[in-house]
Amino acid sequence: MLLPAAAPGPCEAAGFAITSETIGQAYEVRGRDGLFEIPRNRITQILFLFGTDLAGGAFDAMHPKKLDLVLGLSLDHDFGAPSSGLDHDDPAHFLPLMERTEVGILTGRLEGRFGLDPAFTLGAGRLFIMEPAGFVAMDGVDLGLLVGGVISLGVAAGLELIPDLRLSVVDFGADGIARDDRHGWPADLHPEIEEPRHRPVILASLGIGIPGGGSLTISYRRTWADVDFREIAIDRLGLGLEVSGWGMPIHVKIRSVFDLAWLRVSELEAEVEIRPGGPFGVGLTYGHWLPLFDAGSVFNVFDTDPHDEVGAYVTLGKPGKGRLDLTAGATIRITDVSGYPEAGESALSDASGWVATALRAGPLALSWTTRGGGGGSGALVGTSIRAEISLLGGRLAPGAGLGLWFWDDPLRRSHHGLTGGGVLSLAWRPVPRFSAIVAMDVYSNAVSGTSLSGIARLEVRL
């Protein structure tokens, strides 16, 4: 209601949209060797307000001006876990977390341009930034400036978001009791609560456009180890290069991270794709990662072992534009396991192959992916398929997906086994300015048990 009153000047061309997304989850947390299972459930509500072209001049070629606004708010409620059925006098049992409610910090972003130059962006609140030095999520502010459509400058500062590690299975011993200090809670009544330690972080970046297509970006990030600025800081210098453009026979992407504290390259990704003409293409990839257990690096979530990868792939078709796309590739990986004496060797080698295809025939869209490989790190094999059909002229689109994956990691025996999952979705747009999406997915594996999630999303454009 406040957006029209806050817009400077005429607002005839302004547009507004409201999106509301509700996510409900029900899942289990399993203890070591199946000693205990904790049922959990939570609900998250996300609300976004969008205002576009508030200055009413985005389409004025002589005096272009643009002002867009985004506001977001999230509400997350964890219902805890039921205490019924648990014997509080039995040291092998404990009372799981109490319920809690958290309100996400309001996210605001303002983007504008007055005249041909410069263009600016201003953001405040909960920010998610991807730049060459890595991914970072934080509560703070960021400012961006684009000059001449070629030079871009960006600065950001705030408190990095650290995952909330409440109810972490690894904190418990074989008897189901947490090992460490329990913040005053009796050892047999409450699991370990590890409060997140939000760390100060600053970012700076400089980008230069390459004539004909592409960009070169240099970024710097410093993260302090605690809020008092006492402990060691993590300094990272990132470099991103992308060369691509319409009609160019070669596409190049390079991203590298240099750690100033250790004076070494910790992350390097490089990809070169050659398309001599027509629907055929070939590509080469190389990757080098030395995870630092830095919450700002996405690799520390999925892969914590230093490794190198080299791969090649071929493509047939224009991805996302033709009726049939086909990509097939192979990868060789060397993993450094010198930090695991029980492994009996310093490095493990693995080879894998993968195939992905997408088919679009009239109202039907079908995608299929399969991957398999093995070696010193065990076996990984799996397949997934997804289908969607558009009905009523595209106003109704039901979809379904199914995936089955098996992995066998000798360094993480608890991960062995089969992971299966499925998803059902329905998108409905009865009129152009209204859309709704509902989806439900379920999966099960040896680590987290069985999880059932439901998502509902409503969008209204004014």
Secondary structure, DSSP 8 states (H G I E B T S, - for coil): --HHHHS-S--TT-EEEEEEEEEEEEEEEE-GGGS-EEEEEEEEEEEEEEEE-TTSBTT-SSS-EEEEEEEEEEEEEE-----TT--TTSTT-------EEEE---EEEEEEEESSS-EEEEEEEEEEEEETTEEEEEEEEEEEEEETTTEEEEEEEEEE-----TT-GGGB-TTS-B-S--TTS-TTT---------EEEEEEEEEEE-TTS-EEEEEEEEEESSTTS-S-EEEEEEEEEEE--TT-SEEEEEEEEEETTTTEEEEEEEEEEEEEETTEEEEEEEEEE-----TT-THHHH--S-EEEEEEEEEES-TTTSSEEEEEEEEEEEEE-TT-GGGSSSEEEEEEEEEEEEEEETTEEEEEEEEEEEETTEEEEEEEEEEEE-BGGGTEEEEEEEEEEEEE-TT-GGG-EEEEEEEEEEEEEEETTEEEEEEEEEEEETTTEEEEEEEEEEEEE-
